Each structure stands twice: as structure tokens, then as C-alpha cells.
Amino acid sequence: MWCIGTVTSEYLANREDVLDVYAQPAVAGVVRLCFDERPCQLLDHVLTPDSA
């Protein structure tokens, strides 16, 4: 288990960098991998891939 210590200006600047990446529009052929450190696997609301 981890926790955030003191929220410093450096932490906030890094967090804003991450949010800027998430706010960028999707680009075809460029993969954006996002993950959460939460130690569980979510299995509800599974989507089936479109059969093209």
C-alpha cells in the first residue's frame, strides 16, 4: 500500500503534466497506456469487441 506524503509544488507540477497528457486528443496509431495502481481486477461491464 502506498500513500501520498506532503503535497509539494513539485508533486502538483508532475500531476499537472499527467493531466495534460490525458487531455490531449487521440492520435491514430499512437498508443496511450493509462493504469491505476489499485490492486483489483474489474470484471463488470465487459465490452465485446466489434466484429469488423
C-alpha positions, -999 to +999 in steps of 0.1 A: +000+000+000+013+035-008+002+069+002+009+105-009+031+123+016+033+160+016+017+177-015+045+199-027+047+222-057+069+196-074+041+169-069+015+193-082+036+202-113+041+165-121+004+158-116-005+186-140+019+171-166-001+138-163-034+156-167-021+174-197-013+141-214-048+128-206-063+160-221-046+156-255-067+144-284-064+108-295-040+103-324-044+074-348-015+049-345-003+063-312-010+042-281-017+059-248-014+035-219-031+045-186-032+024-155-043+026-119-023+011-091-055-003-074-048-040-066-080-054-081-093-066-114-126-051-126-147-076-145-182-059-147-194-041-178-171-060-201-174-049-237-172-073-266-150-062-295-168-052-327-165-079-353-153-060-383 
